[in-house]
Amino acid sequence: MGDTRLGYRIRSYRKLKGHTQQSLADEMGVSLNFVGSLERGTKTPTESVLRKIASTLQVDYEELCAITNK
């Protein structure tokens, strides 16, 4: 099972950047179903997929993943 908080952040950034699930999927070379599964938290993305999402949406990887330095 994936992380619904991460899925929420992916969805939020996608919408903020003006992408549909389909346009994000097309730019990443993945299926619409895959993007939907990530956003719902039913699939856990690999680091490389997260980096591709961050790059495609032009957001910082650490910010997308909510990584903080403590």
C-alpha positions in Angstrom: 0.0 0.0 0.0 1.3 3.5 -0.9 1.3 6.7 1.0 -1.9 8.8 0.6 -0.1 11.9 1.8 2.4 11.6 -1.0 -0.4 11.0 -3.4 -2.1 14.1 -2.2 1.1 16.1 -2.8 1.5 14.7 -6.3 -2.1 15.6 -7.1 -1.8 19.1 -5.6 1.4 19.9 -7.5 -0.1 18.4 -10.7 -3.1 20.7 -10.5 -1.1 23.7 -9.4 1.1 23.2 -12.6 -2.0 22.9 -14.8 -1.6 19.2 -15.7 -4.4 16.7 -16.0 -3.6 13.1 -15.0 -3.5 12.3 -18.7 -1.0 15.0 -19.6 1.3 14.0 -16.7 1.1 10.4 -17.7 1.8 11.3 -21.3 4.9 13.4 -20.4 6.2 10.7 -18.1 5.5 7.8 -20.5 3.3 6.0 -18.1 -0.4 5.1 -18.1 -3.2 7.2 -16.8 -4.1 4.4 -14.4 -0.6 4.5 -12.9 -0.8 8.2 -12.2 -4.3 7.7 -10.6 -2.9 4.8 -8.5 -0.1 7.0 -7.2 -2.4 9.8 -6.3 -4.8 7.5 -4.5 -1.9 5.9 -2.6 -2.6 2.4 -3.9 0.9 2.2 -5.6 4.2 3.2 -4.1 6.5 4.9 -6.5 10.1 4.2 -6.8 12.7 7.0 -6.2 13.2 7.2 -10.0 9.5 7.7 -10.6 9.3 10.4 -7.9 12.3 12.1 -9.5 10.6 12.0 -12.9 7.4 13.4 -11.4 9.3 16.2 -9.7 11.2 17.0 -13.0 8.0 16.9 -15.1 6.1 19.2 -12.7 9.2 21.4 -12.2 9.1 21.0 -8.4 11.9 20.2 -6.0 12.2 16.5 -5.3 12.7 17.0 -1.6 9.6 19.2 -1.5 7.5 16.7 -3.4 8.6 14.0 -1.0 8.3 16.3 2.1 11.9 15.5 3.1 13.1 17.8 5.9 16.6 18.1 7.4 16.4 17.8 11.1 
